[in-house]
Amino acid sequence: MKTEQLLDKLSKKGLDGHVLPVERVQPGGGPDANGIFLTQDGNNWVVGLYDGRGNWTPAENFNSEERACQWIYGALTAKR
């Protein structure tokens, strides 16, 4: 699953707005929203948390966009 497919699947589950795809992490800056961010860093895909105040906290690294998107989908849709 690619980023656009992830966003579409999450939207259908009422979870849109929870994932912030960004081209690059800019410490001290970012969107006025909090959520899980997804960005490519060289050959890796980084998933982490963004707090809406410019604080980016990387959590997981993946070697493909597909694995990163699957991880995000699983984390957001897991039954609690």
Contacts in CASP RR format, 6 or more apart in sequence:
PFRMAT RR
TARGET T0000
AUTHOR 0000-0000-0000
METHOD contacts of the structure
MODEL  1
MKTEQLLDKLSKKGLDGHVLPVERVQPGGGPDANGIFLTQDGNNWVVGLY
DGRGNWTPAENFNSEERACQWIYGALTAKR
1 9 0 8 1.000
1 66 0 8 1.000
1 69 0 8 1.000
1 70 0 8 1.000
1 73 0 8 1.000
2 65 0 8 1.000
2 66 0 8 1.000
2 69 0 8 1.000
3 21 0 8 1.000
3 38 0 8 1.000
3 65 0 8 1.000
3 69 0 8 1.000
5 69 0 8 1.000
6 19 0 8 1.000
6 38 0 8 1.000
6 69 0 8 1.000
6 72 0 8 1.000
6 73 0 8 1.000
7 16 0 8 1.000
7 19 0 8 1.000
7 21 0 8 1.000
9 73 0 8 1.000
10 16 0 8 1.000
10 17 0 8 1.000
10 18 0 8 1.000
10 19 0 8 1.000
10 73 0 8 1.000
10 76 0 8 1.000
10 77 0 8 1.000
13 77 0 8 1.000
15 76 0 8 1.000
15 77 0 8 1.000
17 33 0 8 1.000
17 35 0 8 1.000
18 35 0 8 1.000
18 36 0 8 1.000
18 76 0 8 1.000
19 35 0 8 1.000
19 36 0 8 1.000
19 37 0 8 1.000
19 38 0 8 1.000
19 72 0 8 1.000
19 76 0 8 1.000
20 31 0 8 1.000
20 33 0 8 1.000
20 35 0 8 1.000
20 36 0 8 1.000
20 37 0 8 1.000
20 38 0 8 1.000
20 50 0 8 1.000
21 37 0 8 1.000
21 38 0 8 1.000
21 39 0 8 1.000
22 30 0 8 1.000
22 31 0 8 1.000
22 37 0 8 1.000
22 38 0 8 1.000
22 39 0 8 1.000
23 39 0 8 1.000
24 39 0 8 1.000
25 37 0 8 1.000
25 39 0 8 1.000
25 46 0 8 1.000
25 56 0 8 1.000
25 58 0 8 1.000
26 54 0 8 1.000
26 56 0 8 1.000
27 54 0 8 1.000
27 56 0 8 1.000
28 53 0 8 1.000
28 54 0 8 1.000
28 55 0 8 1.000
29 54 0 8 1.000
30 50 0 8 1.000
30 52 0 8 1.000
30 54 0 8 1.000
31 50 0 8 1.000
31 52 0 8 1.000
32 52 0 8 1.000
33 50 0 8 1.000
33 52 0 8 1.000
34 49 0 8 1.000
34 50 0 8 1.000
34 51 0 8 1.000
34 52 0 8 1.000
35 49 0 8 1.000
35 50 0 8 1.000
35 51 0 8 1.000
35 52 0 8 1.000
36 47 0 8 1.000
36 48 0 8 1.000
36 49 0 8 1.000
36 50 0 8 1.000
36 72 0 8 1.000
36 75 0 8 1.000
36 76 0 8 1.000
37 46 0 8 1.000
37 47 0 8 1.000
37 48 0 8 1.000
37 49 0 8 1.000
37 50 0 8 1.000
37 56 0 8 1.000
38 45 0 8 1.000
38 46 0 8 1.000
38 47 0 8 1.000
38 48 0 8 1.000
38 68 0 8 1.000
38 69 0 8 1.000
38 72 0 8 1.000
39 45 0 8 1.000
39 46 0 8 1.000
40 46 0 8 1.000
40 65 0 8 1.000
41 61 0 8 1.000
43 63 0 8 1.000
44 61 0 8 1.000
44 62 0 8 1.000
44 63 0 8 1.000
45 61 0 8 1.000
45 62 0 8 1.000
45 63 0 8 1.000
45 64 0 8 1.000
45 65 0 8 1.000
45 67 0 8 1.000
45 68 0 8 1.000
46 58 0 8 1.000
46 60 0 8 1.000
46 61 0 8 1.000
46 62 0 8 1.000
46 68 0 8 1.000
47 58 0 8 1.000
47 59 0 8 1.000
47 60 0 8 1.000
47 61 0 8 1.000
47 62 0 8 1.000
47 68 0 8 1.000
47 71 0 8 1.000
47 72 0 8 1.000
48 56 0 8 1.000
48 57 0 8 1.000
48 58 0 8 1.000
48 59 0 8 1.000
48 60 0 8 1.000
49 56 0 8 1.000
49 57 0 8 1.000
49 59 0 8 1.000
50 56 0 8 1.000
50 57 0 8 1.000
51 57 0 8 1.000
60 68 0 8 1.000
60 71 0 8 1.000
62 68 0 8 1.000
62 71 0 8 1.000
END
